Amino acid sequence: MIPDFSQASWTKSTRSQQTTDQCVELAGVGGHAAVRDSKDPEGPKLVLEGQVWQKLRHQIKAGVFDQG
């Protein structure tokens, strides 16, 4: 069951530029992590179980998805 993120505390990604509105925000609720576009806070969210989020986060940091 996916938890309710409507009251979650969202944090801007440290990789997002602080001076623009093009940001990714993150929140955690009930063992799940969610990612959303800061320009559309009521829009869709990518919700992952905690372990899946940790694996994805590790792969991102390791550059697995980098192009070029």
PyMOL Python script that loads the backbone (N, CA, C, O; Angstrom):
from pymol import cmd

cmd.read_pdbstr("""\
ATOM      1  N   MET A   1       0.838  -1.182   0.000  1.00  0.00           N
ATOM      2  CA  MET A   1       0.000   0.000   0.000  1.00  0.00           C
ATOM      3  C   MET A   1       0.889   1.254   0.000  1.00  0.00           C
ATOM      4  O   MET A   1       1.830   1.357   0.787  1.00  0.00           O
ATOM      5  N   ILE A   2       0.586   2.173  -0.866  1.00  0.00           N
ATOM      6  CA  ILE A   2       1.352   3.414  -0.976  1.00  0.00           C
ATOM      7  C   ILE A   2       0.851   4.402   0.077  1.00  0.00           C
ATOM      8  O   ILE A   2      -0.348   4.670   0.156  1.00  0.00           O
ATOM      9  N   PRO A   3       1.761   4.942   0.882  1.00  0.00           N
ATOM     10  CA  PRO A   3       1.339   5.903   1.907  1.00  0.00           C
ATOM     11  C   PRO A   3       0.868   7.231   1.314  1.00  0.00           C
ATOM     12  O   PRO A   3       1.130   7.542   0.152  1.00  0.00           O
ATOM     13  N   ASP A   4       0.184   7.984   2.124  1.00  0.00           N
ATOM     14  CA  ASP A   4      -0.329   9.303   1.736  1.00  0.00           C
ATOM     15  C   ASP A   4       0.785  10.343   1.897  1.00  0.00           C
ATOM     16  O   ASP A   4       1.288  10.550   3.001  1.00  0.00           O
ATOM     17  N   PHE A   5       1.162  10.987   0.811  1.00  0.00           N
ATOM     18  CA  PHE A   5       2.215  11.986   0.838  1.00  0.00           C
ATOM     19  C   PHE A   5       1.665  13.413   0.890  1.00  0.00           C
ATOM     20  O   PHE A   5       2.427  14.370   0.761  1.00  0.00           O
ATOM     21  N   SER A   6       0.363  13.564   1.074  1.00  0.00           N
ATOM     22  CA  SER A   6      -0.231  14.902   1.032  1.00  0.00           C
ATOM     23  C   SER A   6       0.254  15.810   2.159  1.00  0.00           C
ATOM     24  O   SER A   6       0.248  17.031   2.001  1.00  0.00           O
ATOM     25  N   GLN A   7       0.666  15.257   3.274  1.00  0.00           N
ATOM     26  CA  GLN A   7       1.160  16.058   4.395  1.00  0.00           C
ATOM     27  C   GLN A   7       2.662  15.882   4.613  1.00  0.00           C
ATOM     28  O   GLN A   7       3.195  16.284   5.648  1.00  0.00           O
ATOM     29  N   ALA A   8       3.333  15.286   3.644  1.00  0.00           N
ATOM     30  CA  ALA A   8       4.768  15.006   3.776  1.00  0.00           C
ATOM     31  C   ALA A   8       5.589  16.295   3.780  1.00  0.00           C
ATOM     32  O   ALA A   8       5.170  17.319   3.240  1.00  0.00           O
ATOM     33  N   SER A   9       6.742  16.221   4.387  1.00  0.00           N
ATOM     34  CA  SER A   9       7.693  17.327   4.391  1.00  0.00           C
ATOM     35  C   SER A   9       8.650  17.102   3.213  1.00  0.00           C
ATOM     36  O   SER A   9       9.449  16.166   3.223  1.00  0.00           O
ATOM     37  N   TRP A  10       8.560  17.963   2.211  1.00  0.00           N
ATOM     38  CA  TRP A  10       9.348  17.829   0.998  1.00  0.00           C
ATOM     39  C   TRP A  10      10.639  18.630   1.108  1.00  0.00           C
ATOM     40  O   TRP A  10      10.652  19.741   1.637  1.00  0.00           O
ATOM     41  N   THR A  11      11.728  18.048   0.600  1.00  0.00           N
ATOM     42  CA  THR A  11      13.043  18.680   0.638  1.00  0.00           C
ATOM     43  C   THR A  11      13.592  18.775  -0.781  1.00  0.00           C
ATOM     44  O   THR A  11      13.549  17.811  -1.546  1.00  0.00           O
ATOM     45  N   LYS A  12      14.104  19.943  -1.115  1.00  0.00           N
ATOM     46  CA  LYS A  12      14.701  20.130  -2.437  1.00  0.00           C
ATOM     47  C   LYS A  12      16.000  19.335  -2.518  1.00  0.00           C
ATOM     48  O   LYS A  12      16.800  19.342  -1.582  1.00  0.00           O
ATOM     49  N   SER A  13      16.203  18.660  -3.622  1.00  0.00           N
ATOM     50  CA  SER A  13      17.425  17.905  -3.846  1.00  0.00           C
ATOM     51  C   SER A  13      18.637  18.826  -3.798  1.00  0.00           C
ATOM     52  O   SER A  13      18.581  19.955  -4.284  1.00  0.00           O
ATOM     53  N   THR A  14      19.712  18.355  -3.225  1.00  0.00           N
ATOM     54  CA  THR A  14      20.940  19.147  -3.188  1.00  0.00           C
ATOM     55  C   THR A  14      21.537  19.296  -4.582  1.00  0.00           C
ATOM     56  O   THR A  14      22.378  20.169  -4.796  1.00  0.00           O
ATOM     57  N   ARG A  15      21.123  18.468  -5.529  1.00  0.00           N
ATOM     58  CA  ARG A  15      21.603  18.561  -6.906  1.00  0.00           C
ATOM     59  C   ARG A  15      20.826  19.597  -7.703  1.00  0.00           C
ATOM     60  O   ARG A  15      21.268  19.998  -8.779  1.00  0.00           O
ATOM     61  N   SER A  16      19.685  20.037  -7.203  1.00  0.00           N
ATOM     62  CA  SER A  16      18.898  21.056  -7.882  1.00  0.00           C
ATOM     63  C   SER A  16      19.504  22.419  -7.619  1.00  0.00           C
ATOM     64  O   SER A  16      20.008  22.686  -6.528  1.00  0.00           O
ATOM     65  N   GLN A  17      19.454  23.272  -8.615  1.00  0.00           N
ATOM     66  CA  GLN A  17      19.969  24.618  -8.424  1.00  0.00           C
ATOM     67  C   GLN A  17      19.004  25.386  -7.529  1.00  0.00           C
ATOM     68  O   GLN A  17      17.799  25.414  -7.781  1.00  0.00           O
ATOM     69  N   GLN A  18      19.526  25.993  -6.512  1.00  0.00           N
ATOM     70  CA  GLN A  18      18.707  26.675  -5.522  1.00  0.00           C
ATOM     71  C   GLN A  18      18.047  27.947  -6.035  1.00  0.00           C
ATOM     72  O   GLN A  18      17.100  28.441  -5.424  1.00  0.00           O
ATOM     73  N   THR A  19      18.532  28.481  -7.145  1.00  0.00           N
ATOM     74  CA  THR A  19      18.022  29.761  -7.641  1.00  0.00           C
ATOM     75  C   THR A  19      17.028  29.626  -8.786  1.00  0.00           C
ATOM     76  O   THR A  19      16.589  30.638  -9.332  1.00  0.00           O
ATOM     77  N   THR A  20      16.664  28.417  -9.161  1.00  0.00           N
ATOM     78  CA  THR A  20      15.711  28.221 -10.253  1.00  0.00           C
ATOM     79  C   THR A  20      14.489  27.478  -9.740  1.00  0.00           C
ATOM     80  O   THR A  20      14.476  26.961  -8.623  1.00  0.00           O
ATOM     81  N   ASP A  21      13.464  27.436 -10.581  1.00  0.00           N
ATOM     82  CA  ASP A  21      12.272  26.684 -10.201  1.00  0.00           C
ATOM     83  C   ASP A  21      12.284  25.292 -10.828  1.00  0.00           C
ATOM     84  O   ASP A  21      11.270  24.594 -10.801  1.00  0.00           O
ATOM     85  N   GLN A  22      13.408  24.888 -11.387  1.00  0.00           N
ATOM     86  CA  GLN A  22      13.542  23.562 -11.984  1.00  0.00           C
ATOM     87  C   GLN A  22      14.210  22.641 -10.979  1.00  0.00           C
ATOM     88  O   GLN A  22      15.415  22.397 -11.038  1.00  0.00           O
ATOM     89  N   CYS A  23      13.406  22.135 -10.057  1.00  0.00           N
ATOM     90  CA  CYS A  23      13.948  21.384  -8.933  1.00  0.00           C
ATOM     91  C   CYS A  23      13.228  20.061  -8.742  1.00  0.00           C
ATOM     92  O   CYS A  23      12.060  19.900  -9.096  1.00  0.00           O
ATOM     93  N   VAL A  24      13.951  19.145  -8.186  1.00  0.00           N
ATOM     94  CA  VAL A  24      13.397  17.870  -7.766  1.00  0.00           C
ATOM     95  C   VAL A  24      13.281  17.919  -6.253  1.00  0.00           C
ATOM     96  O   VAL A  24      14.204  18.353  -5.565  1.00  0.00           O
ATOM     97  N   GLU A  25      12.141  17.471  -5.738  1.00  0.00           N
ATOM     98  CA  GLU A  25      11.933  17.428  -4.296  1.00  0.00           C
ATOM     99  C   GLU A  25      11.720  15.984  -3.858  1.00  0.00           C
ATOM    100  O   GLU A  25      11.193  15.159  -4.604  1.00  0.00           O
ATOM    101  N   LEU A  26      12.143  15.701  -2.632  1.00  0.00           N
ATOM    102  CA  LEU A  26      12.085  14.357  -2.081  1.00  0.00           C
ATOM    103  C   LEU A  26      11.336  14.361  -0.754  1.00  0.00           C
ATOM    104  O   LEU A  26      11.376  15.338  -0.006  1.00  0.00           O
ATOM    105  N   ALA A  27      10.650  13.250  -0.473  1.00  0.00           N
ATOM    106  CA  ALA A  27       9.986  13.071   0.819  1.00  0.00           C
ATOM    107  C   ALA A  27       9.963  11.589   1.151  1.00  0.00           C
ATOM    108  O   ALA A  27       9.982  10.737   0.262  1.00  0.00           O
ATOM    109  N   GLY A  28       9.922  11.299   2.429  1.00  0.00           N
ATOM    110  CA  GLY A  28       9.813   9.917   2.881  1.00  0.00           C
ATOM    111  C   GLY A  28       8.642   9.757   3.828  1.00  0.00           C
ATOM    112  O   GLY A  28       8.448  10.566   4.735  1.00  0.00           O
ATOM    113  N   VAL A  29       7.856   8.701   3.613  1.00  0.00           N
ATOM    114  CA  VAL A  29       6.710   8.403   4.473  1.00  0.00           C
ATOM    115  C   VAL A  29       6.550   6.884   4.547  1.00  0.00           C
ATOM    116  O   VAL A  29       6.517   6.204   3.521  1.00  0.00           O
ATOM    117  N   GLY A  30       6.452   6.368   5.752  1.00  0.00           N
ATOM    118  CA  GLY A  30       6.123   4.953   5.938  1.00  0.00           C
ATOM    119  C   GLY A  30       6.996   3.972   5.186  1.00  0.00           C
ATOM    120  O   GLY A  30       6.488   3.007   4.616  1.00  0.00           O
ATOM    121  N   GLY A  31       8.300   4.197   5.173  1.00  0.00           N
ATOM    122  CA  GLY A  31       9.206   3.276   4.500  1.00  0.00           C
ATOM    123  C   GLY A  31       9.239   3.433   2.991  1.00  0.00           C
ATOM    124  O   GLY A  31       9.836   2.610   2.297  1.00  0.00           O
ATOM    125  N   HIS A  32       8.610   4.472   2.475  1.00  0.00           N
ATOM    126  CA  HIS A  32       8.614   4.769   1.047  1.00  0.00           C
ATOM    127  C   HIS A  32       9.256   6.129   0.813  1.00  0.00           C
ATOM    128  O   HIS A  32       9.247   6.994   1.689  1.00  0.00           O
ATOM    129  N   ALA A  33       9.811   6.302  -0.373  1.00  0.00           N
ATOM    130  CA  ALA A  33      10.367   7.594  -0.779  1.00  0.00           C
ATOM    131  C   ALA A  33       9.608   8.059  -2.009  1.00  0.00           C
ATOM    132  O   ALA A  33       9.204   7.249  -2.843  1.00  0.00           O
ATOM    133  N   ALA A  34       9.417   9.365  -2.116  1.00  0.00           N
ATOM    134  CA  ALA A  34       8.738   9.939  -3.278  1.00  0.00           C
ATOM    135  C   ALA A  34       9.571  11.074  -3.841  1.00  0.00           C
ATOM    136  O   ALA A  34      10.267  11.781  -3.112  1.00  0.00           O
ATOM    137  N   VAL A  35       9.487  11.232  -5.148  1.00  0.00           N
ATOM    138  CA  VAL A  35      10.176  12.292  -5.869  1.00  0.00           C
ATOM    139  C   VAL A  35       9.119  13.039  -6.672  1.00  0.00           C
ATOM    140  O   VAL A  35       8.240  12.422  -7.274  1.00  0.00           O
ATOM    141  N   ARG A  36       9.204  14.367  -6.681  1.00  0.00           N
ATOM    142  CA  ARG A  36       8.259  15.165  -7.460  1.00  0.00           C
ATOM    143  C   ARG A  36       8.966  16.362  -8.076  1.00  0.00           C
ATOM    144  O   ARG A  36      10.079  16.713  -7.687  1.00  0.00           O
ATOM    145  N   ASP A  37       8.308  16.975  -9.032  1.00  0.00           N
ATOM    146  CA  ASP A  37       8.781  18.196  -9.682  1.00  0.00           C
ATOM    147  C   ASP A  37       8.281  19.371  -8.853  1.00  0.00           C
ATOM    148  O   ASP A  37       7.079  19.488  -8.618  1.00  0.00           O
ATOM    149  N   SER A  38       9.173  20.234  -8.409  1.00  0.00           N
ATOM    150  CA  SER A  38       8.768  21.348  -7.548  1.00  0.00           C
ATOM    151  C   SER A  38       7.813  22.318  -8.241  1.00  0.00           C
ATOM    152  O   SER A  38       7.061  23.026  -7.571  1.00  0.00           O
ATOM    153  N   LYS A  39       7.834  22.360  -9.574  1.00  0.00           N
ATOM    154  CA  LYS A  39       6.927  23.258 -10.302  1.00  0.00           C
ATOM    155  C   LYS A  39       5.493  22.745 -10.286  1.00  0.00           C
ATOM    156  O   LYS A  39       4.562  23.502 -10.562  1.00  0.00           O
ATOM    157  N   ASP A  40       5.306  21.465  -9.965  1.00  0.00           N
ATOM    158  CA  ASP A  40       3.981  20.849  -9.995  1.00  0.00           C
ATOM    159  C   ASP A  40       3.772  19.994  -8.739  1.00  0.00           C
ATOM    160  O   ASP A  40       3.656  18.772  -8.839  1.00  0.00           O
ATOM    161  N   PRO A  41       3.723  20.624  -7.560  1.00  0.00           N
ATOM    162  CA  PRO A  41       3.640  19.851  -6.315  1.00  0.00           C
ATOM    163  C   PRO A  41       2.391  18.988  -6.183  1.00  0.00           C
ATOM    164  O   PRO A  41       2.396  18.019  -5.423  1.00  0.00           O
ATOM    165  N   GLU A  42       1.343  19.310  -6.891  1.00  0.00           N
ATOM    166  CA  GLU A  42       0.124  18.485  -6.841  1.00  0.00           C
ATOM    167  C   GLU A  42       0.112  17.434  -7.948  1.00  0.00           C
ATOM    168  O   GLU A  42      -0.799  16.608  -8.020  1.00  0.00           O
ATOM    169  N   GLY A  43       1.120  17.470  -8.802  1.00  0.00           N
ATOM    170  CA  GLY A  43       1.197  16.546  -9.930  1.00  0.00           C
ATOM    171  C   GLY A  43       1.681  15.170  -9.525  1.00  0.00           C
ATOM    172  O   GLY A  43       1.704  14.836  -8.341  1.00  0.00           O
ATOM    173  N   PRO A  44       2.065  14.374 -10.503  1.00  0.00           N
ATOM    174  CA  PRO A  44       2.485  12.998 -10.234  1.00  0.00           C
ATOM    175  C   PRO A  44       3.763  12.934  -9.409  1.00  0.00           C
ATOM    176  O   PRO A  44       4.598  13.839  -9.434  1.00  0.00           O
ATOM    177  N   LYS A  45       3.882  11.834  -8.681  1.00  0.00           N
ATOM    178  CA  LYS A  45       5.050  11.577  -7.856  1.00  0.00           C
ATOM    179  C   LYS A  45       5.559  10.176  -8.164  1.00  0.00           C
ATOM    180  O   LYS A  45       4.770   9.254  -8.371  1.00  0.00           O
ATOM    181  N   LEU A  46       6.855  10.023  -8.193  1.00  0.00           N
ATOM    182  CA  LEU A  46       7.456   8.705  -8.308  1.00  0.00           C
ATOM    183  C   LEU A  46       7.624   8.191  -6.891  1.00  0.00           C
ATOM    184  O   LEU A  46       8.371   8.773  -6.106  1.00  0.00           O
ATOM    185  N   VAL A  47       6.934   7.102  -6.552  1.00  0.00           N
ATOM    186  CA  VAL A  47       6.973   6.551  -5.200  1.00  0.00           C
ATOM    187  C   VAL A  47       7.634   5.178  -5.258  1.00  0.00           C
ATOM    188  O   VAL A  47       7.227   4.310  -6.031  1.00  0.00           O
ATOM    189  N   LEU A  48       8.655   4.997  -4.432  1.00  0.00           N
ATOM    190  CA  LEU A  48       9.404   3.745  -4.388  1.00  0.00           C
ATOM    191  C   LEU A  48       9.508   3.240  -2.955  1.00  0.00           C
ATOM    192  O   LEU A  48       9.555   4.029  -2.012  1.00  0.00           O
ATOM    193  N   GLU A  49       9.542   1.918  -2.798  1.00  0.00           N
ATOM    194  CA  GLU A  49       9.822   1.352  -1.479  1.00  0.00           C
ATOM    195  C   GLU A  49      11.237   1.762  -1.085  1.00  0.00           C
ATOM    196  O   GLU A  49      12.096   1.976  -1.941  1.00  0.00           O
ATOM    197  N   GLY A  50      11.463   1.868   0.214  1.00  0.00           N
ATOM    198  CA  GLY A  50      12.733   2.373   0.722  1.00  0.00           C
ATOM    199  C   GLY A  50      13.957   1.684   0.162  1.00  0.00           C
ATOM    200  O   GLY A  50      14.920   2.354  -0.209  1.00  0.00           O
ATOM    201  N   GLN A  51      13.948   0.346   0.090  1.00  0.00           N
ATOM    202  CA  GLN A  51      15.113  -0.382  -0.413  1.00  0.00           C
ATOM    203  C   GLN A  51      15.339  -0.119  -1.896  1.00  0.00           C
ATOM    204  O   GLN A  51      16.482  -0.024  -2.342  1.00  0.00           O
ATOM    205  N   VAL A  52      14.265   0.000  -2.655  1.00  0.00           N
ATOM    206  CA  VAL A  52      14.380   0.298  -4.084  1.00  0.00           C
ATOM    207  C   VAL A  52      14.951   1.701  -4.263  1.00  0.00           C
ATOM    208  O   VAL A  52      15.813   1.922  -5.114  1.00  0.00           O
ATOM    209  N   TRP A  53      14.465   2.656  -3.452  1.00  0.00           N
ATOM    210  CA  TRP A  53      14.982   4.025  -3.508  1.00  0.00           C
ATOM    211  C   TRP A  53      16.471   4.048  -3.189  1.00  0.00           C
ATOM    212  O   TRP A  53      17.234   4.732  -3.871  1.00  0.00           O
ATOM    213  N   GLN A  54      16.894   3.321  -2.176  1.00  0.00           N
ATOM    214  CA  GLN A  54      18.313   3.317  -1.807  1.00  0.00           C
ATOM    215  C   GLN A  54      19.171   2.767  -2.944  1.00  0.00           C
ATOM    216  O   GLN A  54      20.248   3.295  -3.222  1.00  0.00           O
ATOM    217  N   LYS A  55      18.693   1.702  -3.606  1.00  0.00           N
ATOM    218  CA  LYS A  55      19.444   1.140  -4.726  1.00  0.00           C
ATOM    219  C   LYS A  55      19.523   2.138  -5.878  1.00  0.00           C
ATOM    220  O   LYS A  55      20.594   2.332  -6.453  1.00  0.00           O
ATOM    221  N   LEU A  56      18.399   2.775  -6.222  1.00  0.00           N
ATOM    222  CA  LEU A  56      18.382   3.767  -7.296  1.00  0.00           C
ATOM    223  C   LEU A  56      19.309   4.928  -6.961  1.00  0.00           C
ATOM    224  O   LEU A  56      20.076   5.384  -7.809  1.00  0.00           O
ATOM    225  N   ARG A  57      19.235   5.399  -5.734  1.00  0.00           N
ATOM    226  CA  ARG A  57      20.081   6.516  -5.285  1.00  0.00           C
ATOM    227  C   ARG A  57      21.565   6.162  -5.425  1.00  0.00           C
ATOM    228  O   ARG A  57      22.362   6.973  -5.896  1.00  0.00           O
ATOM    229  N   HIS A  58      21.918   4.966  -5.019  1.00  0.00           N
ATOM    230  CA  HIS A  58      23.306   4.510  -5.137  1.00  0.00           C
ATOM    231  C   HIS A  58      23.737   4.481  -6.606  1.00  0.00           C
ATOM    232  O   HIS A  58      24.843   4.909  -6.937  1.00  0.00           O
ATOM    233  N   GLN A  59      22.863   3.976  -7.488  1.00  0.00           N
ATOM    234  CA  GLN A  59      23.199   3.901  -8.903  1.00  0.00           C
ATOM    235  C   GLN A  59      23.355   5.305  -9.504  1.00  0.00           C
ATOM    236  O   GLN A  59      24.252   5.539 -10.314  1.00  0.00           O
ATOM    237  N   ILE A  60      22.496   6.217  -9.112  1.00  0.00           N
ATOM    238  CA  ILE A  60      22.606   7.584  -9.609  1.00  0.00           C
ATOM    239  C   ILE A  60      23.933   8.193  -9.194  1.00  0.00           C
ATOM    240  O   ILE A  60      24.642   8.780 -10.012  1.00  0.00           O
ATOM    241  N   LYS A  61      24.265   8.048  -7.907  1.00  0.00           N
ATOM    242  CA  LYS A  61      25.532   8.606  -7.409  1.00  0.00           C
ATOM    243  C   LYS A  61      26.744   7.968  -8.080  1.00  0.00           C
ATOM    244  O   LYS A  61      27.775   8.617  -8.259  1.00  0.00           O
ATOM    245  N   ALA A  62      26.614   6.699  -8.450  1.00  0.00           N
ATOM    246  CA  ALA A  62      27.727   5.982  -9.089  1.00  0.00           C
ATOM    247  C   ALA A  62      27.848   6.312 -10.577  1.00  0.00           C
ATOM    248  O   ALA A  62      28.807   5.897 -11.228  1.00  0.00           O
ATOM    249  N   GLY A  63      26.880   7.057 -11.116  1.00  0.00           N
ATOM    250  CA  GLY A  63      26.942   7.462 -12.510  1.00  0.00           C
ATOM    251  C   GLY A  63      26.424   6.416 -13.488  1.00  0.00           C
ATOM    252  O   GLY A  63      26.686   6.510 -14.687  1.00  0.00           O
ATOM    253  N   VAL A  64      25.697   5.427 -12.995  1.00  0.00           N
ATOM    254  CA  VAL A  64      25.206   4.350 -13.858  1.00  0.00           C
ATOM    255  C   VAL A  64      24.363   4.887 -15.017  1.00  0.00           C
ATOM    256  O   VAL A  64      24.380   4.321 -16.110  1.00  0.00           O
ATOM    257  N   PHE A  65      23.637   5.959 -14.785  1.00  0.00           N
ATOM    258  CA  PHE A  65      22.731   6.480 -15.813  1.00  0.00           C
ATOM    259  C   PHE A  65      23.289   7.688 -16.559  1.00  0.00           C
ATOM    260  O   PHE A  65      22.587   8.286 -17.375  1.00  0.00           O
ATOM    261  N   ASP A  66      24.525   8.050 -16.295  1.00  0.00           N
ATOM    262  CA  ASP A  66      25.134   9.190 -16.977  1.00  0.00           C
ATOM    263  C   ASP A  66      25.320   8.874 -18.464  1.00  0.00           C
ATOM    264  O   ASP A  66      25.675   7.757 -18.840  1.00  0.00           O
ATOM    265  N   GLN A  67      25.079   9.854 -19.268  1.00  0.00           N
ATOM    266  CA  GLN A  67      25.271   9.704 -20.713  1.00  0.00           C
ATOM    267  C   GLN A  67      26.505  10.473 -21.135  1.00  0.00           C
ATOM    268  O   GLN A  67      26.813  11.526 -20.577  1.00  0.00           O
ATOM    269  N   GLY A  68      27.199   9.951 -22.106  1.00  0.00           N
ATOM    270  CA  GLY A  68      28.257  10.708 -22.717  1.00  0.00           C
ATOM    271  C   GLY A  68      29.596  10.460 -22.249  1.00  0.00           C
ATOM    272  O   GLY A  68      30.544  11.078 -22.734  1.00  0.00           O
TER     273      GLY A  68
END
""", "prot")
cmd.dss("prot")
cmd.show_as("cartoon", "prot")
cmd.util.cbc("prot")
cmd.orient("prot")
